[in-house]
Amino acid sequence: MISYLLLEVIDSGIGISTEFQRKMFDPFEQERKGNDRLIEGTGLGLSITRMPVELMDGEIRIWSAKDEGAKVLVEIPLPDA
């Protein structure tokens, strides 16, 4: 039997559109660019997060819709004790 470390984050923020979810793990990608951005940042957070998760054979799943917030689940398999 495989054990997993599960991390779940739920927020009620601006959400992520379905169209953007395909590229949201790409470095420097932001859903809004230029002066019309509501949120500051560089677009690196999700790409940096994905790297160690994948190195540990883990997975990140995101459920979100525009203006409905988001739910992020990180699942990392744990070695046998």
MINUTOR-476876 format. One line per 4 residues: number of its first residue (from 1); their letters; for each residue y, x, z of N, C-alpha, C, O, CB. Coordinates in nm, 2 decimals. Atoms other than C-alpha are relative to their C-alpha. Glycine has a CB too. Layout:
NUM) A) Y,X,Z,Y,X,Z,Y,X,Z,Y,X,Z,Y,X,Z; ...
END
This chain:
1) MISY) -0.12,0.08,0.00,0.00,0.00,0.00,0.12,0.09,0.00,0.13,0.18,0.08,0.00,-0.10,0.12; -0.12,-0.07,0.01,0.34,0.13,-0.10,0.11,-0.06,0.09,0.13,-0.18,0.08,0.05,0.01,-0.14; -0.11,0.05,-0.08,0.63,0.10,0.15,0.13,0.03,-0.08,0.14,0.13,-0.15,0.00,0.06,0.14; -0.13,-0.02,0.07,0.99,0.07,0.03,0.12,0.00,0.10,0.11,-0.07,0.20,0.02,-0.10,-0.11
5) LLLE) -0.13,0.02,-0.07,1.34,0.13,0.17,0.08,-0.09,-0.09,0.10,-0.06,-0.21,0.07,0.15,0.02; -0.08,0.09,0.08,1.55,-0.16,0.06,0.14,0.00,0.06,0.16,-0.02,0.18,-0.06,-0.14,0.01; -0.14,0.01,-0.04,1.93,-0.16,0.07,0.06,-0.11,-0.08,0.05,-0.11,-0.20,0.08,0.14,-0.02; -0.06,0.11,0.07,2.11,-0.48,-0.02,0.15,-0.01,0.04,0.18,-0.01,0.16,-0.08,-0.13,0.03
9) VIDS) -0.15,0.02,-0.03,2.49,-0.52,-0.05,0.04,-0.13,-0.08,0.01,-0.15,-0.20,0.08,0.12,-0.05; -0.05,0.12,0.06,2.64,-0.86,-0.12,0.15,-0.01,0.02,0.20,0.01,0.13,-0.07,-0.13,0.06; -0.14,0.01,-0.01,3.01,-0.91,-0.19,0.05,-0.13,-0.07,-0.02,-0.18,-0.15,0.08,0.12,-0.05; -0.06,0.12,0.06,3.24,-1.20,-0.28,0.12,0.04,-0.08,0.22,-0.04,-0.09,0.04,-0.10,0.11
13) GIGI) -0.11,-0.05,0.08,3.47,-0.99,-0.50,0.01,-0.07,-0.14,-0.03,-0.18,-0.16,-0.02,0.15,-0.02; -0.03,0.06,0.14,3.57,-1.04,-0.87,-0.12,-0.01,-0.09,-0.12,-0.07,-0.19,0.10,0.09,-0.06; 0.12,0.01,0.08,3.21,-1.00,-1.00,0.00,0.09,-0.12,0.10,0.15,-0.15,-0.02,-0.14,-0.04; 0.01,-0.08,0.12,3.09,-0.83,-1.31,-0.05,-0.09,-0.11,-0.15,-0.16,-0.10,-0.11,0.12,0.03
17) STEF) 0.04,0.09,0.11,3.07,-1.00,-1.65,-0.14,0.04,-0.05,-0.18,0.16,-0.04,0.10,0.01,-0.11; 0.13,-0.03,0.06,2.73,-1.02,-1.82,0.01,0.11,-0.11,-0.07,0.19,-0.12,-0.06,-0.13,-0.07; -0.02,-0.10,0.11,2.87,-0.82,-2.12,0.01,0.14,0.06,-0.04,0.24,0.00,0.12,-0.03,-0.08; -0.03,-0.13,-0.05,2.98,-0.53,-1.90,-0.12,0.06,0.08,-0.13,0.18,0.09,0.12,0.00,0.10
21) QRKM) 0.12,-0.05,-0.08,2.65,-0.51,-1.70,-0.09,0.10,-0.08,-0.15,0.18,-0.02,-0.08,-0.12,0.05; 0.08,-0.09,0.08,2.49,-0.33,-1.99,0.04,0.15,0.01,-0.03,0.24,-0.01,0.00,-0.04,-0.15; -0.06,-0.13,-0.01,2.72,-0.03,-1.95,0.06,0.04,0.13,0.13,0.15,0.14,0.10,0.02,-0.11; -0.07,-0.03,-0.13,2.83,-0.03,-1.59,-0.05,0.12,0.07,0.01,0.17,0.16,-0.02,-0.12,0.09
25) FDPF) 0.05,-0.13,-0.06,2.61,0.27,-1.50,0.04,0.12,-0.08,0.01,0.23,-0.04,-0.15,-0.01,0.01; -0.05,-0.11,0.08,2.77,0.48,-1.77,0.12,0.07,0.07,0.21,-0.01,0.12,0.03,-0.04,-0.14; -0.12,-0.07,-0.07,3.02,0.75,-1.63,0.13,-0.05,-0.07,0.14,-0.06,-0.19,-0.02,0.15,-0.01; -0.13,0.03,0.04,3.38,0.65,-1.65,0.02,-0.14,-0.06,0.13,-0.16,-0.12,0.06,0.11,-0.09
29) EQER) -0.02,0.13,0.06,3.32,0.30,-1.77,0.06,-0.10,0.11,0.02,-0.09,0.23,-0.14,-0.06,-0.04; -0.06,0.10,-0.08,3.53,0.02,-1.62,0.02,-0.12,-0.08,0.05,-0.12,-0.20,0.14,0.05,0.06; -0.01,0.13,0.07,3.54,-0.34,-1.71,0.14,-0.02,-0.05,0.16,-0.07,-0.17,-0.04,-0.12,0.09; -0.14,0.01,0.05,3.92,-0.34,-1.73,0.06,0.14,-0.01,0.03,0.22,0.08,0.08,-0.09,0.10
33) KGND) -0.06,-0.13,0.02,4.11,-0.05,-1.86,0.15,-0.01,-0.02,0.20,-0.12,-0.06,-0.06,0.08,-0.12; -0.15,0.00,0.03,4.48,0.04,-1.88,0.07,-0.07,0.12,0.03,-0.07,0.23,0.03,-0.08,-0.12; -0.09,0.05,-0.10,4.76,-0.13,-1.69,-0.04,-0.14,0.05,0.02,-0.18,0.15,0.14,0.00,-0.05; 0.04,0.14,-0.05,4.59,-0.47,-1.65,-0.11,0.01,0.10,-0.17,-0.10,0.14,-0.04,-0.08,-0.12
37) RLIE) 0.11,-0.01,-0.10,4.33,-0.33,-1.40,0.05,-0.05,0.14,0.16,-0.03,0.18,-0.04,0.15,0.01; -0.03,0.05,-0.14,4.32,-0.50,-1.06,-0.05,0.10,0.10,0.00,0.10,0.21,-0.06,-0.14,0.02; 0.06,-0.09,-0.09,4.10,-0.24,-0.90,0.01,0.14,-0.05,-0.01,0.17,-0.17,-0.16,-0.04,0.01; -0.01,-0.14,0.04,4.16,0.13,-0.90,-0.13,0.07,0.01,-0.22,0.02,0.08,0.11,0.08,0.09
41) GTGL) 0.12,-0.08,0.00,3.89,0.39,-0.95,-0.02,0.08,-0.12,0.06,0.07,-0.22,-0.12,-0.08,0.03; 0.03,-0.08,0.11,3.74,0.63,-1.19,-0.12,-0.05,-0.09,-0.14,0.00,-0.20,-0.03,0.15,0.04; 0.11,0.04,0.08,3.43,0.45,-1.30,-0.12,0.09,0.02,-0.21,0.09,-0.06,0.03,-0.02,-0.14; 0.11,-0.09,-0.02,3.19,0.70,-1.15,-0.10,-0.04,0.11,-0.21,0.01,0.12,0.06,0.14,0.04
45) GLSI) 0.08,0.04,-0.12,3.05,0.52,-0.84,-0.14,-0.04,-0.03,-0.23,0.02,0.03,0.07,-0.11,0.07; 0.13,0.04,0.03,2.76,0.35,-1.00,-0.09,0.11,-0.07,-0.21,0.12,-0.05,0.00,-0.13,-0.08; 0.08,-0.10,0.07,2.66,0.64,-1.22,-0.05,0.11,0.10,-0.16,0.16,0.09,0.08,0.07,-0.12; 0.04,-0.10,-0.10,2.66,0.88,-0.92,-0.10,-0.06,0.09,-0.19,0.01,0.13,0.13,0.04,0.08
49) TRMP) 0.10,0.07,-0.09,2.46,0.63,-0.71,-0.13,0.00,-0.07,-0.24,0.02,-0.01,0.05,-0.14,0.03; 0.13,0.01,0.07,2.20,0.59,-0.98,-0.08,0.13,0.00,-0.20,0.13,0.00,0.03,-0.05,-0.15; 0.07,-0.13,0.02,2.12,0.96,-1.01,-0.10,0.03,0.12,-0.22,0.05,0.09,0.10,0.11,0.00; 0.10,-0.03,-0.11,1.96,1.02,-0.66,-0.10,-0.11,0.01,-0.22,-0.08,0.05,0.07,0.02,0.13
53) VELM) 0.09,0.11,0.00,1.80,0.67,-0.67,-0.12,0.03,-0.10,-0.23,0.01,-0.06,0.06,-0.13,-0.02; 0.10,-0.03,0.10,1.62,0.76,-0.99,-0.08,0.12,0.03,-0.20,0.13,0.00,0.06,0.01,-0.14; 0.07,-0.13,-0.04,1.53,1.11,-0.87,-0.11,-0.03,0.11,-0.21,0.04,0.11,0.10,0.10,0.05; 0.10,0.04,-0.10,1.34,0.93,-0.58,-0.09,-0.11,-0.05,-0.15,-0.18,0.02,0.07,-0.04,0.13
57) DGEI) 0.08,0.11,0.06,1.17,0.70,-0.83,0.03,-0.14,0.04,-0.05,-0.23,0.05,-0.15,0.03,0.03; -0.05,0.13,-0.04,1.38,0.41,-0.71,0.06,-0.07,-0.11,0.06,-0.03,-0.23,0.10,0.02,0.11; -0.05,0.09,0.10,1.55,0.13,-0.88,0.13,-0.07,0.06,0.13,-0.10,0.18,-0.10,-0.10,-0.05; -0.12,0.08,-0.04,1.89,-0.04,-0.87,0.00,-0.13,-0.08,-0.01,-0.12,-0.20,0.14,0.08,-0.01
61) RIWS) -0.01,0.13,0.07,1.92,-0.41,-0.96,0.13,-0.06,0.05,0.16,-0.06,0.17,-0.12,-0.09,0.03; -0.12,0.07,-0.03,2.24,-0.60,-0.98,0.00,-0.14,-0.06,-0.03,-0.16,-0.17,0.13,0.08,-0.05; -0.02,0.14,0.05,2.30,-0.98,-1.00,0.15,-0.03,0.02,0.20,-0.01,0.13,-0.09,-0.10,0.08; -0.15,0.03,-0.01,2.66,-1.08,-1.07,0.04,-0.09,-0.11,-0.02,-0.10,-0.22,0.08,0.13,0.00
65) AKDE) -0.07,0.08,0.10,2.88,-1.32,-1.26,0.14,0.01,0.03,0.19,0.03,0.14,-0.05,-0.15,0.00; -0.15,-0.02,-0.01,3.25,-1.30,-1.33,0.05,-0.11,0.10,0.01,-0.22,0.10,0.06,-0.02,-0.13; -0.07,0.09,-0.11,3.45,-1.45,-1.03,-0.10,-0.05,0.10,-0.07,-0.15,0.17,0.07,-0.11,-0.07; 0.10,0.05,-0.09,3.13,-1.50,-0.83,-0.06,0.11,0.09,-0.15,0.09,0.16,-0.11,-0.07,-0.07
69) GAKV) 0.05,-0.11,-0.09,3.08,-1.16,-0.65,-0.12,0.06,-0.06,-0.15,0.05,-0.18,-0.03,-0.06,0.14; 0.11,-0.07,0.05,2.78,-0.95,-0.68,-0.10,0.03,0.12,-0.07,0.03,0.23,0.04,0.14,-0.06; 0.11,-0.04,-0.09,2.44,-0.86,-0.51,-0.06,0.12,-0.06,-0.11,0.12,-0.18,-0.10,-0.12,0.02; 0.06,-0.12,0.05,2.31,-0.51,-0.54,-0.12,0.03,0.09,-0.11,0.03,0.21,0.10,0.12,0.00
73) LVEI) 0.12,-0.04,-0.07,1.96,-0.41,-0.44,-0.05,0.13,-0.04,-0.07,0.16,-0.16,-0.12,-0.11,-0.02; 0.06,-0.14,0.02,1.84,-0.05,-0.41,-0.13,0.00,0.06,-0.15,-0.03,0.18,0.10,0.11,0.05; 0.14,0.00,-0.05,1.47,-0.01,-0.38,-0.06,0.14,-0.02,-0.06,0.19,-0.14,-0.09,-0.11,-0.07; 0.05,-0.14,0.01,1.32,0.34,-0.30,-0.14,0.00,0.06,-0.15,-0.03,0.18,0.10,0.10,0.07
77) PLPD) 0.13,-0.01,-0.06,0.95,0.40,-0.26,0.00,0.11,0.11,0.05,0.22,0.09,-0.11,0.02,-0.10; 0.01,-0.10,-0.10,0.87,0.59,0.06,-0.14,0.07,-0.01,-0.24,0.00,-0.04,0.01,-0.07,0.14; 0.13,-0.07,0.00,0.60,0.86,0.08,-0.09,-0.05,0.10,-0.05,-0.10,0.21,0.03,0.15,0.01; 0.10,0.03,-0.10,0.28,0.79,0.26,0.02,0.08,0.12,0.04,0.20,0.12,-0.14,0.01,-0.06
81) A) -0.02,-0.07,-0.12,0.30,0.88,0.62,-0.13,0.07,0.04,-0.14,0.14,0.15,0.04,-0.09,0.12
END
